[in-house]
Amino acid sequence: MVIPLIYIYFADKIIKMEMHSCFICIGSNTYSEKNMELARKELQRFFPDIVFGKEVETKPLLFRKNLTPFHNQTGRFHSSQSSEEIKRTCKQIERQAGRMPEDKSKEIVKLDIDLVQYDDFILKPEDMQRPYMKG
C-alpha cells in the first residue's frame, strides 16, 4: 500500500508527514440522533477530510435486555496520528456524549467510536463482518 505523504513548510523547514488511511465505525442506541450528530461534528473537527457512509439502523446483536435499535455509521479519513492517538480522540468524543463505564452492564451505548482499520491493519475483524461496514 502506498501511504500518502504531506509536506508542511514550517519555520524555514519542510516537514514530511506520513498520512495513514483510517476506517471507523460509530454506533449509538441512546439519544442516537443527538449523539451521532455530536460524533460527526467532533470527528470532522479532528479529521477534516472524513467522509461518512450512510447512517443505518440495526437490531442489537449482543444485547438481551435493551433491544433498542442502534444507529450505525462508518467514516474514512487520513491522519498523521498513530492509531493509539486516534483511539484516544475517539474515547474523548465518547465521554463528551456522556458515555460511562457502568452503562455497559445496562446495555446502554450513548456513543461508541471504534477504529476498525488503520492502513492495511484490521484492528477489529469481527466488526468488519457487519453488514453496515460496507460504507
Secondary structure as GFF3:
##gff-version 3
##sequence-region A 1 135
A	DSSP	beta_strand	5	10	.	.	.	ID=ss1
A	DSSP	beta_strand	13	18	.	.	.	ID=ss2
A	DSSP	beta_strand	20	28	.	.	.	ID=ss3
A	DSSP	alpha_helix	32	46	.	.	.	ID=ss4
A	DSSP	beta_strand	51	52	.	.	.	ID=ss5
A	DSSP	beta_strand	56	58	.	.	.	ID=ss6
A	DSSP	beta_strand	70	79	.	.	.	ID=ss7
A	DSSP	alpha_helix	83	96	.	.	.	ID=ss8
A	DSSP	three_ten_helix	101	106	.	.	.	ID=ss9
A	DSSP	beta_strand	112	118	.	.	.	ID=ss10
A	DSSP	beta_strand	121	122	.	.	.	ID=ss11
A	DSSP	alpha_helix	125	128	.	.	.	ID=ss12
A	DSSP	three_ten_helix	131	134	.	.	.	ID=ss13
###
